[in-house]
Amino acid sequence: MKLLLVIFIMHAIFIPCFSFDVPGKDLPLTLDYYKSTCPTVFDVIKKEMECIVKEDPRNAAIILRLHFHDCFVQGCDASVLLDETETLQGEKKASPNINSLKGYKIVDRIKNVIESECPEVVSCADLLTISARDATVLVGGPYWDVPVGRKDSKTASYELATTNLPTPEEGLVSIISKFYYQGLSVEDMVALVGAHTIGKAQCRNFRSRIYGDFRVTSALNPVSETYLASLRELCPESRGEGDSNVTAMDNVTPNLFDNSIYHTLLRGEGLLNSDQEMYTSMFGIQTRRIVSKYAEDPVAFFEQFSKSMVKMGNILNSKSLVDGEVRRNCRFVNT
């Protein structure tokens, strides 16, 4: 508890800022892409995000998750934001998204402000990427520079949204393969999962965990038993009962971006099976070491998280780079 207090105080007086070389420097993204066309874009998004997170701290996690789900399907091209139409099947109703993603109205709100300042200049993909960085900083996380210049896709992929995104009950080997497919390493994976330190999960996504091996991984710790009892009260064993009830994945500092989630995994109390697998899976020799490192060294976690967020943000849709657009409304392709 003293360590958490020290970290919290550090957050209050200092926001770590990391600068580093990014793999794939030949990518068509630059830090000054909007220097002449919309020089205020970063300030506008930051100001809006400050209000949005102040209204509800959970909005930070909502935007981070939206960005992650976007980048893992067709690259970071704002395809996740597209509504379904008669001619386009969107990604919002895909099984990993339908009960998980929110934040579309937040994006609409920011987009409206940006369009009033710089009409048809800033892509929804860049908007979401910048917002994810600002969301992290506003709840105590690290700052990093965001390369911009993405284009919005004119397509979406329900199929890829169903297959590419990790699921809460998935095994470690399968999840690692999904990150590798995106060009992300095991270290990237463990760091990016650290965003769960400010996330919440629905009962339907952790029911099998708390009625499964939770007692085994937490070693029958009396404190863990109390925590487990509270989770089971919130989430009944029968499917359909309380499915949408939510609780924090980090039950110690749920609104603070810190390394507490890794301490949760060390205690065997990870809420999602996919998270706990990183520490307790028989295949988790490498991930176990990384989890322990981040639990011990919050600065190492922040630095790697920053690098991994830039790396994930650089997953681009090659087709959109050629024939993509800047949507006027993030929900619809321009007509």
C-alpha positions in Angstrom: 0.0 0.0 0.0 2.9 2.3 0.8 4.3 1.6 -2.7 1.0 2.5 -4.3 0.9 5.8 -2.3 4.4 6.7 -3.5 3.5 5.9 -7.1 0.4 8.0 -6.8 2.4 11.0 -5.4 4.8 10.6 -8.3 1.9 10.8 -10.7 0.7 14.0 -9.1 4.0 15.8 -9.6 5.5 14.2 -12.7 4.1 12.7 -15.9 6.8 10.5 -17.6 7.4 11.5 -21.2 9.1 8.9 -23.4 10.8 9.6 -26.8 12.3 6.9 -28.9 12.9 5.6 -32.3 9.9 3.9 -33.7 10.2 0.7 -35.8 9.1 1.3 -39.4 10.2 4.9 -39.7 9.5 4.7 -43.5 5.8 4.7 -42.6 3.8 7.7 -44.0 3.2 9.1 -40.5 4.8 12.2 -39.0 4.6 14.2 -35.9 3.9 17.4 -37.8 1.5 16.1 -40.4 -1.2 18.7 -39.4 1.3 21.6 -38.8 0.0 23.7 -41.7 -3.5 22.3 -42.1 -4.8 22.0 -38.5 -2.1 23.2 -36.1 -4.5 23.2 -33.1 -5.6 19.6 -33.5 -3.6 18.2 -30.5 -4.8 21.0 -28.2 -8.4 20.6 -29.3 -8.5 16.9 -28.6 -6.6 17.3 -25.3 -9.1 19.9 -24.1 -12.1 17.8 -25.1 -10.6 14.7 -23.5 -10.0 16.6 -20.3 -13.7 17.4 -20.0 -14.7 13.8 -21.1 -12.5 12.1 -18.5 -13.5 14.6 -15.8 -17.1 13.7 -16.5 -16.4 10.0 -16.0 -12.9 8.6 -15.4 -14.1 5.3 -17.0 -14.2 7.1 -20.4 -10.4 6.8 -20.5 -10.5 3.0 -20.6 -13.4 3.2 -23.1 -11.4 5.2 -25.6 -8.3 3.0 -25.1 -10.3 -0.1 -25.8 -11.9 1.4 -28.9 -8.4 2.2 -30.3 -7.1 -1.3 -29.6 -10.1 -2.9 -31.2 -9.7 -0.6 -34.2 -6.0 -1.4 -34.8 -6.4 -5.2 -34.6 -8.8 -5.2 -37.6 -7.5 -3.8 -40.9 -5.0 -1.6 -39.0 -5.7 1.7 -37.3 -8.2 3.0 -39.9 -11.3 3.9 -37.9 -13.2 0.9 -39.4 -14.5 0.1 -36.0 -16.5 3.4 -36.0 -18.5 2.7 -39.1 -22.2 2.1 -38.6 -23.9 -0.6 -40.6 -25.7 0.4 -43.7 -27.5 -1.4 -46.5 -24.2 -1.7 -48.4 -21.7 -2.1 -45.5 -21.5 -4.6 -42.7 -19.8 -2.9 -39.8 -17.7 -4.4 -37.0 -19.8 -3.1 -34.0 -21.9 -6.2 -33.9 -19.0 -8.7 -34.1 -18.9 -10.9 -31.0 -15.8 -9.3 -29.4 -17.3 -5.8 -29.8 -21.1 -5.9 -29.4 -21.1 -6.2 -25.6 -17.7 -4.6 -25.1 -17.3 -1.4 -27.0 -18.7 2.0 -26.2 -17.4 5.5 -26.7 -18.8 6.2 -30.2 -20.6 9.3 -29.0 -17.3 10.5 -27.4 -15.7 10.3 -30.8 -18.7 12.1 -32.4 -18.3 14.9 -29.9 -14.6 15.4 -30.5 -15.0 15.1 -34.3 -17.7 17.8 -34.3 -15.3 20.2 -32.5 -12.4 19.4 -34.9 -14.6 19.8 -38.0 -15.6 23.3 -36.8 -11.9 24.2 -36.5 -10.5 22.3 -39.5 -13.2 20.9 -41.8 -12.4 17.7 -43.6 -8.7 17.6 -42.5 -8.2 15.4 -39.5 -9.0 11.7 -40.0 -11.1 9.8 -37.5 -8.3 7.3 -37.2 -5.9 10.0 -36.1 -8.5 11.4 -33.8 -8.9 8.1 -32.0 -5.1 7.5 -31.7 -4.5 10.9 -30.2 -7.4 10.6 -27.9 -6.1 7.2 -26.6 -2.8 8.9 -25.7 -4.5 11.8 -23.9 -6.9 9.4 -22.1 -3.9 7.5 -20.7 -2.2 10.7 -19.5 -5.3 12.1 -17.9 -5.6 9.1 -15.5 -2.0 9.1 -14.5 -0.3 7.2 -17.3 2.7 8.1 -19.5 2.9 10.6 -22.3 4.2 9.7 -25.8 4.4 11.5 -29.1 1.7 10.3 -31.6 2.7 10.1 -35.3 -0.2 11.1 -37.5 -1.3 11.0 -41.1 -3.6 8.0 -41.1 -6.6 7.8 -43.5 -10.0 6.5 -42.8 -11.1 3.3 -44.5 -14.1 3.0 -46.7 -14.6 -0.6 -45.6 -15.0 -2.6 -42.4 -14.5 -6.3 -41.7 -17.0 -8.2 -39.5 -15.0 -11.4 -40.2 -11.7 -10.0 -39.0 -13.2 -8.4 -36.0 -14.5 -11.9 -35.0 -11.2 -13.7 -35.6 -8.4 -11.2 -34.9 -9.4 -9.8 -31.5 -8.3 -11.7 -28.3 -11.2 -12.9 -26.1 -11.3 -12.9 -22.3 -11.4 -16.7 -22.0 -8.7 -17.4 -24.6 -5.5 -19.3 -23.8 -2.1 -17.7 -23.8 -0.7 -19.4 -26.9 -3.6 -18.3 -29.0 -3.4 -14.7 -27.7 0.3 -14.5 -28.4 -0.3 -15.7 -32.0 -2.9 -12.9 -32.5 -0.4 -10.3 -31.3 2.3 -11.8 -33.5 0.0 -11.6 -36.5 -0.2 -7.8 -35.9 3.6 -7.5 -35.7 3.5 -7.2 -31.9 5.9 -9.1 -29.6 5.2 -10.9 -26.3 6.7 -7.9 -24.5 4.2 -5.6 -26.4 1.4 -7.9 -25.5 2.1 -7.9 -21.7 2.6 -4.2 -21.7 -0.6 -3.4 -23.7 -2.6 -5.7 -21.4 -1.5 -3.3 -18.6 -4.2 -0.9 -19.9 -6.6 -3.2 -18.0 -5.4 -1.4 -14.9 -8.2 1.2 -15.7 -10.6 -1.2 -17.3 -13.8 -2.8 -16.3 -15.2 -6.2 -17.3 -18.7 -7.6 -17.6 -19.9 -10.6 -15.7 -20.3 -12.6 -19.0 -16.6 -12.2 -19.6 -15.3 -13.3 -16.2 -17.9 -15.8 -15.0 -16.0 -18.9 -16.1 -12.9 -17.5 -14.3 -14.5 -17.0 -10.9 -16.3 -20.3 -11.0 -13.3 -22.0 -12.5 -9.7 -21.9 -11.4 -9.7 -18.6 -9.4 -9.2 -20.4 -6.1 -6.3 -22.4 -7.5 -4.4 -19.4 -8.9 -5.0 -17.4 -5.7 -3.7 -20.2 -3.5 -6.8 -20.2 -1.2 -5.6 -16.9 0.2 -8.3 -15.7 2.8 -8.2 -12.1 1.4 -8.6 -13.5 -2.1 -11.6 -15.6 -0.8 -13.3 -12.4 0.3 -12.7 -10.8 -3.0 -14.0 -13.9 -4.8 -17.1 -13.9 -2.7 -17.9 -10.3 -3.7 -17.3 -11.2 -7.4 -19.7 -14.2 -7.2 -22.3 -12.0 -5.5 -22.0 -9.6 -8.4 -21.9 -12.3 -11.1 -24.2 -15.4 -10.5 -23.1 -18.7 -11.9 -26.1 -19.2 -14.2 -25.7 -17.7 -17.6 -28.0 -14.8 -18.4 -28.1 -13.6 -14.8 -26.3 -10.4 -14.3 -24.4 -10.8 -17.6 -23.9 -7.0 -18.0 -22.9 -6.3 -14.4 -19.4 -4.8 -14.4 -16.5 -4.5 -12.0 -13.0 -3.2 -12.2 -10.2 -5.4 -13.4 -7.9 -3.7 -11.0 -9.7 -3.6 -7.6 -7.0 -1.6 -5.8 -6.6 1.6 -7.9 -9.3 1.2 -10.6 -9.2 4.8 -11.8 -5.4 5.3 -11.8 -3.2 4.1 -14.6 -0.4 2.3 -12.7 1.2 -1.1 -12.5 -1.3 -2.4 -9.9 -2.8 -4.9 -12.5 0.5 -6.8 -12.5 0.4 -7.2 -8.7 -3.1 -8.5 -9.1 -1.8 -11.2 -11.4 1.0 -12.1 -9.0 -1.6 -12.7 -6.3 -3.5 -14.9 -8.8 -6.5 -12.6 -8.7 -6.7 -11.7 -12.4 -10.3 -11.1 -13.3 -10.0 -12.3 -16.9 -8.6 -15.7 -17.7 -6.7 -14.2 -20.6 -4.8 -11.9 -18.2 -4.1 -14.4 -15.5 -2.7 -16.8 -18.1 0.2 -14.5 -18.6 1.4 -15.4 -15.1 0.1 -18.9 -14.3 0.0 -20.7 -17.6 2.4 -23.5 -18.1 3.4 -21.9 -21.4 4.0 -18.5 -19.7 7.7 -18.7 -18.9 8.5 -15.5 -20.8 5.3 -13.7 -19.9 5.6 -14.6 -16.2 9.0 -12.9 -16.1 7.7 -9.8 -17.8 4.7 -9.5 -15.5 7.0 -9.7 -12.5 9.3 -7.1 -14.0 6.4 -4.6 -14.5 5.1 -5.3 -11.0 8.5 -4.4 -9.6 9.3 -1.5 -11.9 6.5 0.9 -12.9 8.9 3.0 -14.9 9.8 0.0 -17.1 6.1 -0.7 -17.6 5.4 2.9 -18.6 8.3 3.1 -21.0 7.3 -0.2 -22.8 3.6 0.7 -22.8 4.5 4.0 -24.6 6.6 2.2 -27.2 4.0 -0.5 -27.7 1.2 2.0 -28.1 3.2 3.8 -30.9 4.0 0.4 -32.5 0.3 -0.6 -32.4 -0.7 2.8 -33.7 1.6 2.2 -36.7 -0.4 -0.9 -37.9 -1.8 0.7 -41.0 -4.3 -0.4 -43.6 -2.3 -0.3 -46.9 -5.5 0.0 -48.9 -6.7 3.0 -47.0 -3.3 4.7 -47.5 -4.0 4.6 -51.3 -7.7 5.2 -51.5 -8.7 6.2 -47.9 -10.4 9.4 -47.0 -11.0 11.9 -44.1 -14.6 11.2 -43.0 -16.8 14.1 -42.2 -18.8 11.9 -39.9 -16.8 9.0 -38.3 -19.8 6.7 -38.5 -20.2 6.9 -42.3 -18.1 6.8 -45.4 -18.3 10.1 -47.3 -20.8 10.4 -50.1 
